[in-house]
Amino acid sequence: MRSAYLALFVVALGCEPSPVVNAPTNATPAPSASVVAAPGPSAHPEVPPVPTAAPVASVAESLPPVTKSGTKLTWLGHAAFKLVTPKGKVLYVDPWITNPKNPTGKDDLAKIDKADLILVTHGHFDHVGDAAAIAKKTKAKLVSTFDLGKAMVQYAGYPKDLVGFDTQGNFGGEISLLDGEVDVTFVPAVHSSAVQNAKQDAFAAGNPGGFIIAVKGGPVVYHTGDTDLFSDMALVPSKRPVTVMLACIGDHFVMGPDRAAEAVKLVHPALVVPMHFGTFPVLTGTPEAFDGELKKRGLVTKLQTLQVGATLDL
């Protein structure tokens, strides 16, 4: 009898739990219970399912409305976006304006004469982009993690007087900016981060991340930055339902269409805009493949594929 129960204990230890990312978002924790089975040569204990965190019920049951607040969101190619608030404040996120997907990038950069904030998710060149050039023209303050801000000042030419505690933060922190016009929450990403100098030497720049940008009286925008799928994305809408998710889909360096669709499943945005695809040949993920993966999962989130220079009214 004693040896039979020992065998059951070994079997139970050998069982593997289901991956969290594949668990249904409305899963509820199973009550703890002892595994009971009659001893014998053919007896196998049933292992209870692994409890997983689920988003807030109201988020899963109904998507946030897409309000017409006067907020405008423009895709500038790759991972670069321009956001204009109802009061006319201008934010740039990962402002590589001169990226290969933007045929008028140089002219667009030359025409920029107003920017209040520049948000940079991590230190890679295709996200730092033209940040320093824009800041020198407009005096826009840098919103980034503290380590990235220090590295951009030291190695990427960002003006030191535009990088301060009022706009620097770290994961889990939220800062209110522009007299309460926007709140920015720092969230993690699964990637890497380094800043290059003019000689293309690489220097550590903290950890990569994303941003949740909440516009007062307007949309909540989640920019994933460069990332893979990770289960804590389910926590993103726990504070505020996400109106628009800007999701990387290019594969190779970031998640591809299939894993990006799983990310949408966790976040439950009203709209999802694909980004970070097709800029280089290795970024093979496409909006069409992404659309197929979303439909395969039966998700009700609306896919909004933008052309470079196109603007969403939110």
Helices and strands as residue ranges (DSSP letters): H 2-14, G 20-22, H 57-61, E 72-75, E 81-84, E 90-93, H 105-111, E 117-119, H 125-128, H 131-138, E 141-145, H 146-155, G 160-162, E 168-169, E 174-177, E 182-188, E 194-196, E 202-204, E 209-215, E 220-223, G 231-238, E 244-248, H 257-267, E 271-275, H 287-296, E 302-303, E 311-313
